Amino acid sequence: MVITCFAWDARPKVNLSWVINDHDRIYIQTNVTEGDRSTYNSTSLLEHTPTSENETIICYGNSVTSSEYNVGVSLYTYVLPELYITLNGERIEKEYVNSGENLNVTCHAVGARPTTLLSFNDRNENVTELPPTTSTSTSRISFLLIKRLEEETITCTSTQGRGGESDLTKYVMVTVTVSGESTTQSAIIADRQTTGLSYSEFDYLQWAIPSIATLLICFVVFCTYKITMKIRVLQKPLQGTLQHKQKSDLPSIPSEESNSIHSSGSESNYYSAAKVGGAKDRIFSANEFCILLSIKEGTIYNRWMGTIKISSDVKKCAVLTTIAEGVTKKKIIQWDAFVKRTLDLPKTDHLTKIDGIGVDKTTLYLITEHTVCETLDSRLTFDPSSQSSPFSVSDVMKHIASILEGLECLQSFGFLHPGLSTKKILYTKEGICKLYDFCLAEDAPKIVTLKKTQVKTFTLNQYPPESYFRNEYTAESDVWTTAVVIWEILSSGESPFPVDEDIKPCQDVKAPTLTWPQNYLQLSNTV
């Protein structure tokens, strides 16, 4: 740049000199012209290339009769960064990027001056990222992304500026698209834009990944509600989306709300793992299964531990479930239709596996496979003295996604899950969450009524308002209970609503607030 210093209307003539960043004086020839009223105009031109972020340039003037005086200017210089995004460490400039469930999105700003501030925006919402890493001229931020949602655009914005002055901004984007496969390759189109400067170039990526949590319970309900509404309009058979999922052993089914592998006298202590035999028809006659031990006799369900005959010389441990005699006589629940429909459920890691049905005279049994396990609640509250969460960030994201996928599967086949809670989610030794104890959608209000008669008190943690007051239960009610489950996962077992308060109709209930655990901070806007 060329910097000019003027000294006008002086008498006698003024000589000019320069000082840059408090270094030695620089003398450049001064051009002097005559002004009005026998005065002189002095001009000096300084050619200078800024090399640092802040620079101070001072012009000094003096004459034979006056003391030295000066005028200065401060320069703020900038260098725009090289801005790019990596997915799981891969530069998006490559032609293809392989996708996976755990997607680490990182934004890099290299060679910036002054140091740039980076931020993420995902589908028009700010993303709370991992703590940024910043050096003199390089900044980097990242966050984990696990979703199964529609197309979304992730934008990283670089901001350079000072308070009260216009900021220099530059951004780079990737667009994530959903595909039917778990691993997808998508083409990439690149482009960048800078605001406030004449600079252009853009990054765009098409990608595919699988699928949460919220700051307030109402926000969680809203997000999960959108998922539920999607379930209702699914046109594609669910088997297509689940047929590639890895199979795994299914756990035993606890009978009491407090059952866990750490408590004594629970159903899970009777269970043992069993290897699966050869393929067999899923309908078992009376001589092909054997009831060994009563696990639970309840108001709604009775359960036994037993065996089923896989082949002539192979037997397998199983859990046999039927409804209580009183419920059968009153014909409250459509048990036969429920058992029949469970046979249509696809194999998935997120539901207890249905081995088949057993027929003994007039009794119809639902037969499920089992292994030793605990409940999600017992896992969350196993060590109350510990201040840290039992799950890592990736564990939390995996468990939330598992629960949502299990519910999506159930609702797609006409089931609902009244009474869903962390105590009703099995947690296997492999760290997999599984759902059980669901029912037909048309039987859900009756199940709610029966469950409420079994306990003296209940809260909004167990039932949404429509079930709490009116014994109603719909797909939207599943949204409420799922939101509570997600809340408890994020808060290490703490419930959102008070457990010792009676709620009355028309009473205002204070919306709960969740203080995000520091190690889950990046989840607050990603799910």
N, C-alpha and C positions, 0 to 999 in steps of 0.2 A: 504494500500500500504506500501511497504518497501522502505525507502529512505536511500541511502548510501552516506556518506561524506568521501572523500579521502584527505589525506595530505601526499604526496609522496616526497621522496628524501630530507628529512629534517635532520638537525643536530642542536641541540640535538632532542630528541623525542618530538612530538607534542601531546598535549591532546585536545580532541574534545568535544564540548557540543552543545546543540540545543536551539533555541528559535522559538516558533510557534506563529504567530500573536501577537508579542510583549508581550507575557505572560512571566511567570517566566522561568528561565534557567532550561533546562533539561540535566542532566548528565547521560550518558550511558557509560558502560565500553568500553574503546578504545582498539582495537587489534593492536599491534605493531609488525612489522616484520622488519628484516634487509634488506636493499637494497644494491645497488652497492656503491662502494667507501666509505664504513663505514657510510652510511646514513640509515635513518629509514622511514618505510612506516606505516602510522596510518590509521585505518579504523573504522568508527562508523555506526551502522545500527539503523535507527529509524522506528518503526512500527507506522503508523498513518492512521486514518480514517478521510477524509475531511468531514466537516459538514456545511460549508458555501460556498457561491458562489465564493468568492475570498479569497485565503489564502497565507500568506507569511511564508516561512520556511528558517531559517538562521542557517548555521553551523559556529561555532566559533572555531578558533584554537589558542593555546598559548603554550609557552615553558618557561623554566626558564630563557632564555636569550633574548627572543624577545617579542615585544608588541603584543597585541591581534589583530588578523585580522579575517575576515569572508568572506563567500560567501553565496549568497541567491538565492532562486528560488520562483517565483510566480505561484500559481496553480489556474487555472480556472476550476471549477467543473460544472457538469450539471446533471440534472435529467430530463429525457424525460417526457412529459406530458401524462396524459390520454386524448386522443383526440377522440371526438365523435361529431356527428351532430344530432340536433333535428329538426323535422319538425312540426311547430305549437306547439312546446313544448313537443313533444313526442320523446323519445329515439328510434333510429332506430334499437336497439337491439331487440325490441319487434317483434313478428312474423308478425304482420300486422299493417299498419298505414293508417287511413282514410284520403283521400285527399279532398281538397276544393279549391275554386278559389283563395283565399288569402293565399298563402303559405309563411310562415315565416321560412326561413332557417337560423338556428343558429349553429355556430361552437363553441365548448367548448374545452378549453385546461386547464386541472386541474393538479396542482401539479408540474408545470414546474420550473426548475432552470437552467439558468437564465430565466427571464420572456420571454415568447415566443411572436413572432409577427405572426399574423394570416392573411391569405389572401384567397379570393375565386377565383375560376376559373370555368367559365361556358361555356362549348362547346369551349374550347381553347381560351376564351377571359376573361381577368381579370374583375371581378365584383367589382364595387365601392360599398362598404358596408356602413352600418350605422356606426357612430363613435364607435370604439371598447371600450369595458369595460375591464379594466385591474386592477388586484390587485397584491399582492406580488407573488403569485404562480399560479394565475388563470386568463386566458384571455377569452374573448368572443366577437364574431362579428356576425352580422346577416344582412340579406337583405330580401326584399319582392320579390316574384316571381309570376307573373301572365302571363301565356302564353298558347297558343294552338299550339304547335310546335311538331316536331318529337322528337325522343329519344335524350336525352342530358345527359351529365354527369357533375355533380357539384362536384368540388374538393376543399376541405379546406386543406391548407398547413400550417404547423407550422414550424417556423424558429427560431433557437436559435444560436447566434454566435456574433462575434465581428469583427469590421472592420479589413480587412487584414488577417483574419483567416478563415478557412473552417467552413461553417455553418453546424449545425445539423438540418436536416429536417425530417419531418414526415407528412404523409397526410392520409386523410380519404375521401372516395367518396360515393356519392349516385347517382344512375342512375334513371332519371325520364322518364317514357314511357307514351305515349299518348294512351288513350282508348276512345271508343265512348261514354262513360257515364261520367256525370259530377262528380260523386263520385265513386271512385274505390278503391278496396283493392288489394294490390300487395305484393307478397312474398319478403323476404329480404335475401340477402346473405352477410355475413360480412367478411371483410378482411382488413388488414392495412399493410402499408409498411413504412420503415424508410430508408433514404439514408445516407450513411456514417457510418452506425452502423449495427450490426447484430441484427436486430429486425424485427419481422413480425407479421402482423395481419391486416385485411382489412375490411372495411364496404361498403356494396353494397346494394342498395335498388331499387326495381322497383316500380314505382309510377305513378300516372296519375293526370294531372292538366289541366285547360284551358290555353289561351294565356295570351313598344315600345318607342322609341324615339331615338334621335341621337345627336351626337356632331356637325356634319356638315350636311347641307341639302342634299349633295350628298350621305352621309351614310344612311340617312333616306330613300332616294329614292331607294337605293340598297336593304335595308332590306324589304321595302314594295313591291318592284318589285318581290322578291322571293315569297312573299305571293300571289301576283297576278298570277305568273306562276303556283303556286300550284292549284289555282282556275281553271285554264284552263284544267287541267288534272284530275279533280275530276271524279271518276267513280261512286261514291256512291250517290244516290239521296240526295239532301240537306234536304229534309223533315225529314230524319232519324236523322239528327244532331240537328234539331231545334224543334222536336215534344215535347220535354220535357221542353221547355222554358216557363217561367211563362208569362201569358198574362197580358196586362196592357192597360189602356185607352190611346188613341192616341191624340196628340195635334192638334190645329188648324194650318193652313198653312199661314204664313206671305206672303204678296205679294211683298213688297219692300225690297231691300237689307238692309235698316236701321231699319226695323220693329222690335220692341221688346215690351214686356209688360210694359216697362218704358217709351215708346214714345207715343205721342198722335196721333190719326188719323190712327193708324195701323189696319190691318185686325184683329189682335188677340183681340182687344178690343170689337169686335162684337161677339166673340165666347163665348159659355157657355157650361159647361159640361152637358152631357145627358146620362142617363142610357140606357143600351142596352136592347131591348125587346126580344121577343122570336125569335126562329130561323126562317129564311125566305129565299126564293130564292134570289140570288144576282142579278137578272135582274129585274129592276124596270121600269114599263111602265109609260106613261105620267100622269096618274091619281094616281100614287103611290108616286110621289115626287112633291115638290113644291118649286120654286125659290122665295126667300123672298127679298134678298138684294144683290146688286152688291158689291163685295169686290175689284175686280181688273179687269181692261181692259188693256191688254198689247199687245205687238207686237206678242208674241207667244201664251200666254194663257189668257183666261178669267175665272174668278172665281166668284162664288156666294155663299152666305150662304142660306141654305134652310132646308127642312125637308124631310125625307123618311118615308114611312108607313111600320112599322114592323108587325103590325096586325090590325085588324079592329078598335081597339080603342087605339093603341099605335103608337106614332110618335117619331121620333128621329132627333135631329139636325145633319146636315151634311154639308160638303163642296163639291160643284159640280164644276168640272173643264172641260173645253173644249178648243179647240184651236181657235185662232182668225180667223175671216172670211177671211182675206187676205192670211193667211197660208193655209187655207182650199182650196181656189180657185186655188192657185198655186200648190197644192198637194206637198208641200215641205216635210211634215212629214207624216209618215204612222200612223195616229192617231188611226184608227180602229184596226190595228194589235197591237199597243201599249196597248190599253185598254183591248183587249182580253187577251194579255199575262200577264197583271198585275193580272188577276184572278187566275193565277197559282202560284203566290207568296205565300210561306208559312207564317203562323202567326209568327211574331217575334217582340220582343220589340224594335228592332233597325230600323224599317221602319214604316211609317205611315200606318195604317190599311186600307185596301181596303174593303169598305162595299159592293161595287158592281158597276154596270153600269146602267145608265139611258138612255132610248130611247124615244125621242120625235120627231116624224116625221123623219126628215133627220139628226137630231143632236144627237150625242153620247156623254154622259157625264161620266166622271170618278167620282165616289162618294167615298169620304173618311170621316172617323170619325174624330172628333176633340174635343179638350178641350182647355181651356185657357193656354197659354204657352208663352215662350220667345225664342229668338235665343241664340245659344251658344256664339255668338259674344257679345250680350248684357250682358250676364253673365260674360264674361271675362273682359269687359271694363266698368262695371256698376259704379265702384268707381275708376276713374283714379288717384285720389290723394293717394290711398292706395298703399303702397310699397310691400304688401304681396299678394300672389296668392289667388284667390278665392277658389281653390281646394286643398284638401289634396292629399298625395301621392296615397292613395288607390282610390280616386276619379279620379285622372288623369289616372291611369292604367285602371280603369273601363271604362272611356269615350273613351280612345283610342281603347280598345278592342271592345267596342260597334260599333264604326265607322268602324273598319276593318271587323267585322262580318256582318254589314249591307252591305258593299261593296261586300264582298264575296257572300252574298246572291244575290245581284243584278246581278253581273257578271255571276253567275252560271245560271241565267235565261235569259241571253242575253241582259242585260241592262248596260248602262254606265251613268256616272254622270258628264257631262261637266258643269263647273261653280260651282263645289263643293267648299264651303268655310265655315268658322264658321258662316257666315250670312245665310247659307243655311242648317244649322243643327238645328233642334228644340231641346229645352231644357225644359223638362216638370217640373212641380212642384215636382214630385217624384225624380228629378235628373237623368232622363234618356235621352240619346241623340238619336234622330231619324232622318233618312234621308228622303228627299222627292225631287220632281222636277227632277227626273231622266228621261231617255228616252231610246228608242231602240238603240242598239249599232250602227246599220247602219244609224240611224238618227243623231248621235252625231256630225259629221262634219257640218251638216246643222244647228244644234242648235247653235254650236259655232259661225258660220257666222252670224246668226241672233242676238245672244247676243252681239257680238262685234259692231254691228250697233246701238245698243241702248245706248252706252256710248261713250264719247269723248276720254277718255284715259283709258288704261288698262296696267297692268304690269305682270311680271312673277309670281306675287303672285296669279293672277287669272287664268293664262293660261300657260301651258308648252311651250317651244320654238316652237314645231311643230304646235301648235294651234295659238301661238302668230303671227308667220310669214306666215303660210301656211294653216290655218284653218283645219288642220288635228287633228283627235282625236281618240285614241285607248285605249285599256285596260292599256297600259303603261302610257298614259296621266293621267289616274285616279291615278296612283302611284304618279305622281308629285304633283297634287292638294292635295292628302291625306297627303303627306309629309309636305306641307305648313300648313295644318290644325293642324297636330301634333306639328309642330314648334310653332304655335300661342298658342296652349294650354299650352305648356311648358313655354312660355315667356309672359304669361298673356296678350295675344292679340297683341303682337308686330309682324309685318310681317318680313320675312327674307330678302326680296328685297326692294330697295328704291321705294317709291310710287310716286316720282316726276321726274323720269328719263325715257327718251325715249330710247329704245333699238333698235339698227339697226342690220341688218343681218351682220354676220361675226365679230361683236363687241365682244371683250373679256368682260365677266361679272365676277366681283370679287365674289368668293364663300363666302357666308355669314358665320359668326361664331356666335355661340350661347354660351353665358356665362351661364353655368348651374346654376339655382337658387339653393341655398344651401339646401332647403328642398326637392329638386328633385334629389339630387346628386346620390342617389343609383339607379336611373333609367337609367343612362347614358350608361350602358352596359347590362342591363337586358332585353331590348326589341329590 
